[in-house]
Amino acid sequence: VSPATQPSPSPSPSPPPPPLPAAVVLMQLEVPTAPMLQLLRKATARGAPVALKPSPLTTQTFERARQLLDAGVSLCFVNETEAPAVLGWTDTGRQSRRAGDSE
């Protein structure tokens, strides 16, 4: 038997590459809060900023968003109607900040 007539062994599949470190972790409120808090701690311990997109922000999701923000979320993406609630602005607070900014 000649080696040329023997079937060549198929190459073994190469293992997948290791995951790249996260540049940013993006969270949304579709996931329960407890696993997001665990991920938040792990990501910040590794130096990865964590962003939260709480839209659509409702009365049911507001407290969860505040909990994540208080735990150390780096960035929060909200629209103009959600920003006052997330930032704790009231009409008076917004007016005083604007007045303070113009001084």
MOGI-V219893 format. One line per field, one symbol per residue. phi: phi as a letter, one per 20 degrees, with the letter a starting at -180 (. if undefined). psi: psi as a letter, one per 40 degrees, with the letter a starting at -180 (. if undefined). A space follows every 10 residues. Layout:
phi->???
psi->???
//
This chain:
phi->.effefffff ffffffffff fffbdddcef dgfgfffffg fffffenefd dcdeffecff egffffffff epgeccecef eeggffemfd gfffffffff fef
psi->hiddehhiii iihiiiiiii ihdihhiiee iidddddddd dddddeehih ihgeihhidd eddddddddd efhdihhiid ddddddeeii dddddddddd de.
//
